[in-house]
Amino acid sequence: MPKIKFLPSNIVCDAKVGETILDIALAHGVPIQHACGGFCACTTCHCEVVEGFTNLASPESEELERLQFVDDRTPQSRLGCQAKVKGDVTVQVVNQE
């Protein structure tokens, strides 16, 4: 079972393969914004992958298009609502609740 670590809260959670970062965060009480409810219609669930970038499913075109509107994006930026877990990952939550 993959593990996901959320920074800056240092919360470590078990995850199921195929779950999104956002779903995992919400299930474990990790503070993360999600204005659109996880439908890739905003960028409030923006996360920066600190470790394990290759342990996430590749981003689809809709997510890549939306990420263009993130001012502080990095090459490791992902939207929590779209990033599906395949293995252990550490993410920095950019927009906390």
N, C-alpha and C positions, 0 to 999 in steps of 0.2 A: 504494500500500500504506500503510495507516494506521500511525502510530507511537504507541507508548504509553510514557510516561515514568513510572517508579515513584520516588516519594519515600519515605523519605529517602535511599534508596540511589543515586539519580540514574542508574539504569539505564534506557536507552532501547532499546526493542525494536520490531522490525517485527511487525505483526499482520495477520491476515487478517480481512476483514469477517465478522462472525458468531462469531468466537472470543470466549470470555469472558476477563475480566481475570485470573481465576484460572488458566485454561489457559495464557495467555501468560506469566504470572509463573512457573509451574512449568516451562515449557519453556525458560526463560532463567535459571533459578537464582535468581530473586528470592525473598527470604525472606518468606513469607506463611503464616499458619496456615490450616489447612483441615481441621478435626477430622472433619467428616462426609464428606469426600471429594468435595465439590462438589455435594451433593444438596439444598441449601437446607434442611438439617435443623438448622443451628446458625447462629451469627453470627460465627464466628472469622475469616472472610475479609472482614470489614467494611473498606471503603475509603472515603475521602472524595475526591470528584472535585474537583480544584483548577482544572482547565481542561478544556473540551470536554464538559461534561455533556450537551449536545444531540447529541454524537457517540456516544452510547450508545443502544441500543434502550430503549424505555420499560420500566419495571419492571412485572412481572406481579403479580397479587394475592398470590400465595404469598410473593414477596420482600417486598412491602409489609407483609404480616402479620408476617413474621420480623423485619423492621427495627424493629418496635415494641418489641422486647426489647433493643435496643442502647441502653445507658445514655448513651453519648456521641455519639449520632447527630446529624446536622445535616441541613439540607435537601438537601445534596449527598452524603449517604451512600448507598452502594450495596453490595450483597454481590458480591464478586468472582466468585463461582460463577454468578451470574445476569446480570451486566452484560455484554451483548454489544456488541462494538466495531463502530462504523460509520465512524469517522474518528479523527483525532488526539485523544488524551486524556492528561492528566496526573493521576495519582492518588497520594494519600498512603496508604500502607499503615499501618493502625492497629495491627494485631496481627502483629508479625513473629515468625518462628520463632526 
